[in-house]
Amino acid sequence: MTAGESDVSLIAETPEPPYYAVIFTSLMSDDPEGYEAMAERMLALAKERSGFLGLESAREAVGLTVSYWRDLEAIASWKQDIDHRYAQRLGRERWYAAYRTRIARVEREYGR
């Protein structure tokens, strides 16, 4: 990449609002073994779900993942997915020292 160039593939291509964002903020525990593989698996599964629109993620001192969904029903369906529930349990028990999930309706978006 050259100066001034950006990797736009890291920014989700979303439809015209309104749609929903699930904002997941986390602090990792001291035991991250298996986390990356599970994160990749969950993204692959989410991409197969009806209503999934995209994902953006940054993991540094604080992890921040935003997934975009067509509606609240699609979010609720994903939350109940058996594989996702297993990953949630592992996250609570093993990978996250702290986390917070927020759900927001996106009313506007703009950018370049």
MIVEX-630493 format. One record per atom (N, C-alpha, C): z, x, y. Coordinates in steps of 0.05 Angstrom, whole numbers, padded with zeros to 5 digits, always signed. Atoms other than C-alpha are relative to their C-alpha. Last residue first. Layout:
<nodes>
ZXY ...
</nodes>
This chain:
<nodes>
+00027-00011+00002 +00020-00310+00158 -00003+00014-00026 +00001-00028+00004 +00079-00356+00169 -00028+00011+00000 +00021-00013-00016 +00099-00428+00172 +00001+00030-00006 +00003-00028+00007 +00141-00477+00132 -00023+00011+00018 +00021-00014-00014 +00171-00544+00148 -00003+00028-00012 +00014+00019-00017 +00214-00597+00114 -00024+00013+00014 +00016-00015-00019 +00240-00557+00055 -00016-00021+00016 +00027+00012-00003 +00294-00598+00020 -00014+00016+00022 +00008+00008-00027 +00353-00554+00000 -00028-00013+00000 +00026+00015+00003 +00391-00540-00064 -00006-00011+00028 +00003+00020-00021 +00446-00487-00063 -00028-00013-00004 +00026+00013+00001 +00471-00446-00121 +00000-00021+00022 +00001+00026-00014 +00528-00396-00112 -00029-00011-00003 +00026+00011-00005 +00547-00335-00153 +00003-00027+00015 -00002+00024-00017 +00604-00287-00166 -00029-00011+00003 -00028-00001-00010 +00618-00230-00215 +00005-00024+00018 -00006+00005-00028 +00554-00251-00250 +00030+00002+00006 +00016-00015-00019 +00527-00221-00315 +00008-00003+00029 +00005-00028+00002 +00576-00238-00370 -00013+00014+00024 -00018-00015+00017 +00608-00306-00377 -00003+00031+00002 -00028+00005-00007 +00576-00343-00319 +00019+00018-00015 -00004-00008-00028 +00508-00311-00329 +00029-00003+00008 -00003-00029+00001 +00512-00318-00405 +00005+00010+00029 -00026-00006+00013 +00526-00393-00396 +00004+00031+00000 -00022+00006-00019 +00469-00401-00347 +00027+00008-00011 +00001-00021-00020 +00421-00365-00395 +00022-00005+00021 -00010-00024+00013 +00441-00413-00450 +00002+00023+00020 -00029+00004+00003 +00431-00473-00404 +00013+00024-00013 -00012-00006-00026 +00362-00445-00386 +00030-00004-00001 +00000-00029-00003 +00344-00442-00460 +00012+00008+00027 -00019-00013+00019 +00367-00514-00470 +00000+00030+00003 +00016-00013+00021 +00331-00542-00408 +00019+00017-00017 -00008+00009+00026 +00382-00585-00370 -00015+00014-00023 -00028-00006+00004 +00377-00548-00304 +00009-00007-00028 -00002-00028+00005 +00301-00551-00309 +00029+00008-00006 +00011-00005+00027 +00302-00627-00316 +00003+00030-00007 -00019+00010+00020 +00349-00633-00256 -00010+00005-00029 -00023-00018+00000 +00303-00590-00214 +00020-00008-00021 +00009-00025+00013 +00242-00630-00234 +00022+00021-00001 +00002+00005+00029 +00278-00694-00217 -00008+00024-00015 -00026-00003+00012 +00298-00667-00149 +00000-00005-00030 -00019+00021-00006 +00225-00658-00129 +00027+00005-00014 +00013+00024-00012 +00165-00612-00127 +00021-00021+00009 +00005+00022+00019 +00205-00549-00140 -00011-00024+00015 +00010+00023-00014 +00212-00480-00108 -00009-00022-00020 +00021+00014+00015 +00255-00425-00135 -00007-00025+00014 +00007+00027-00010 +00293-00379-00089 -00022-00010-00017 +00024+00011+00012 +00328-00318-00118 -00004-00028+00010 +00009+00025-00013 +00376-00275-00079 -00025-00009-00014 +00024+00011+00012 +00417-00219-00111 -00007-00027+00013 -00002+00029+00005 +00467-00185-00066 -00026-00009-00011 -00029+00004+00002 +00475-00110-00068 +00006-00029-00005 -00012-00025-00010 +00400-00108-00084 +00030-00003-00003 -00025-00007+00013 +00360-00160-00122 +00009+00027+00011 -00007-00027-00009 +00305-00196-00086 +00027+00006-00011 -00025-00012+00009 +00270-00258-00114 +00003+00028+00011 -00002-00025-00015 +00216-00307-00095 +00028+00011-00007 -00025-00014-00001 +00194-00363-00141 -00002+00025+00017 +00000-00029-00005 +00140-00415-00147 +00028+00011+00002 +00020-00008-00020 +00120-00489-00151 -00001+00030+00005 -00006-00027-00010 +00155-00516-00213 -00022+00009+00018 -00014+00000-00025 +00144-00591-00218 +00008+00027+00011 +00012+00017-00020 +00127-00594-00291 +00016+00000+00025 -00012+00025-00006 +00157-00535-00327 -00016-00016+00021 +00011+00020+00018 +00114-00479-00356 +00010-00028+00007 +00028+00003-00007 +00128-00432-00297 -00014-00022-00017 +00002+00017-00024 +00202-00444-00309 -00029-00005+00007 -00005+00028+00007 +00195-00417-00380 -00002-00018+00024 +00022+00009+00016 +00162-00352-00357 +00004-00029-00008 +00023+00005-00018 +00213-00345-00301 -00024-00010-00016 -00004+00025-00015 +00270-00356-00351 -00023-00005+00019 +00004+00023+00018 +00242-00302-00398 +00004-00027+00015 +00029+00002+00005 +00236-00251-00342 -00006-00024-00017 +00012+00010-00025 +00308-00265-00320 -00030-00003-00003 -00005+00029-00002 +00331-00259-00392 -00013-00011+00025 +00016+00014+00020 +00297-00191-00400 +00004-00030+00002 +00028-00001-00009 +00327-00167-00334 -00018-00015-00020 +00006+00018-00023 +00397-00190-00353 -00029-00001+00007 +00014+00024+00009 +00401-00159-00423 -00008-00018+00023 +00017-00003+00024 +00454-00108-00404 -00013-00027-00008 +00026+00013-00004 +00480-00123-00333 -00019+00001-00025 +00013+00001+00026 +00553-00110-00350 -00027-00014+00002 +00004-00027+00009 +00591-00088-00287 -00015+00002-00027 -00023-00011+00012 +00582-00157-00257 -00006+00029-00007 +00000-00007+00028 +00526-00175-00210 +00027+00011-00009 -00010-00028+00001 +00536-00211-00145 +00002+00006-00029 -00018-00010+00020 +00494-00274-00138 +00009+00029+00006 -00011-00025-00010 +00456-00321-00092 +00021+00011-00020 -00021-00011+00017 +00413-00376-00121 +00008+00028+00010 -00007-00027-00011 +00373-00418-00072 +00024+00010-00017 -00026-00006+00013 +00339-00478-00105 +00006+00029+00007 -00006-00028+00006 +00284-00500-00057 +00027+00002-00013 -00027-00009+00002 +00254-00569-00054 +00003+00029-00006 -00006-00008+00027 +00188-00599-00030 +00029+00011+00000 -00026-00009+00010 +00165-00632+00034 +00000+00008-00030 -00025+00013+00003 +00124-00595+00051 -00003-00030+00003 -00010+00011-00025 +00052-00573+00043 +00027-00013-00006 +00016+00021-00012 +00044-00535-00023 +00011-00008+00028 -00011+00027+00004 +00077-00469-00040 -00018-00020+00014 +00020+00018-00012 +00047-00400-00051 +00010-00028-00005 +00011+00023+00015 +00108-00358-00067 -00020-00016+00016 -00007+00024-00014 +00117-00292-00030 -00014-00023-00015 -00029+00004+00002 +00118-00230-00074 +00009-00025+00014 -00005+00012+00026 +00042-00236-00083 +00030-00004-00005 -00004+00029-00002 +00038-00224-00008 +00005-00013-00027 +00006+00010+00026 +00048-00149-00019 +00006-00030+00000 -00022+00012+00015 +00045-00127+00052 -00009-00010-00027 +00009+00017+00022 +00000-00080+00091 +00024-00011-00014 +00008+00026-00010 +00023-00054+00158 -00010-00019-00021 -00017+00010-00022 +00025+00018+00133 -00011-00026+00011 +00001-00015-00024 -00016+00025+00069 +00018-00012+00021 +00000+00017-00023 +00000+00000+00000 +00000+00018+00025 
</nodes>
